[in-house]
């Protein structure tokens, strides 16, 4: 009886150790997207572990200081950037074709 209990406890502890190691070393970084109104429209910030890693108050790759016309467009572009970060792309640049697909008028 004691041997069975010992094996069960050992199995449980090994399982917990494996879960802990996996969660510490193999999980993908978590990013938080925040949209905000600016003086020129809308922008977004991407935060990782409480630190702002990207502050984008304007439409990327466009001349001038024009923000996104709507919060929804800022969120769509920010979500695409977060997706690229989660895939390990840094910097997570967007080309004109990608911006157009997201509904941004490219000049």
N, C-alpha and C positions, 0 to 999 in steps of 0.2 A: 504494500500500500504506500509506504513512504517513497519508494522508488518511482512509482507512478506520479506522485505529487511533485517530486523533484524534477522529473522529466517535463511535466507540464509547466512548471514554473520556469525552467530553463528555456523551453521553447517560447514562452511568452516574452521573456527578457530579450532573447535573441531577435525575435520579431520586432519588438519595440526599438531595439538598437538599429536594426536595418531601416525602419521607417524614419528614424531620426537622422541617420546618415543621408538617406535619400533626400529628405526635405531640406537639409542644410546645403548639400552640394550639387544636387541635380535639378532643383526646381528653377523655372525661368524667372527672371526678374519681373517684379510687378511694377507697372507704371500706372499713374493716375492722370487722367486728362481733365483739365479745367478750362472752361471757356470764360471769357470776360469781355465786357464792353470796353472799347478804347475811344479816344477822341475821333478816330477815323473809321469806326465800324466795330468789327469784332475781331478778337484774336484768341489764341489759346496758349496754355502752358502745359508742359508735361513734367510731372514730378515723380521722382524715384527715391524711395526711402526718405521722404521728407525734404528732399533737395530738388530745386527746379533745375532740370537738365536742358530744357528747351523753352524759351520764351519767344513766341512768334506773334507779335502784335499786328503784322501785315501779311498780305498774301505773299507766299514765298516765290522768289524768282521773277517778280514783277517790278517794273520801275516805279519809283515814287513811294509814298508812305500810305498806301491805301489798305485799310483793313478789309476783312471779309464783310460782304454786304449783310449777311444774316448769321445769327448764332448757329443755325443748322449747318451752314457751309463750313464755318470754322470747326465745328465738331466733326464733320465728315472727314475733313482734311487731317485734323488731329488724330482721329482714329486710324487713318491710313499710316500716319507717321508712327503711332504706337505699335501697329502691326509690324512695321519694318524693324523697329527696335527689338521687338520680341523675337524676330527672326535673326537677330544679331547684326543687322545692318547699322553701321554708324560711320558717318552721319547718314541719317535716313532721308536722303534727298528725294524730291519729287520732280519729275520732268514735266514739260508742258502737256504732254499727252495724258499723263496721270491726272493732272489738275483739271484738264478738260473733261475727262471721264467722271470726275467728282462734281462737275457743274460749275467750275470756275472759268470765267471768260479769260482766255489767255491773249495777251497783247503782243 
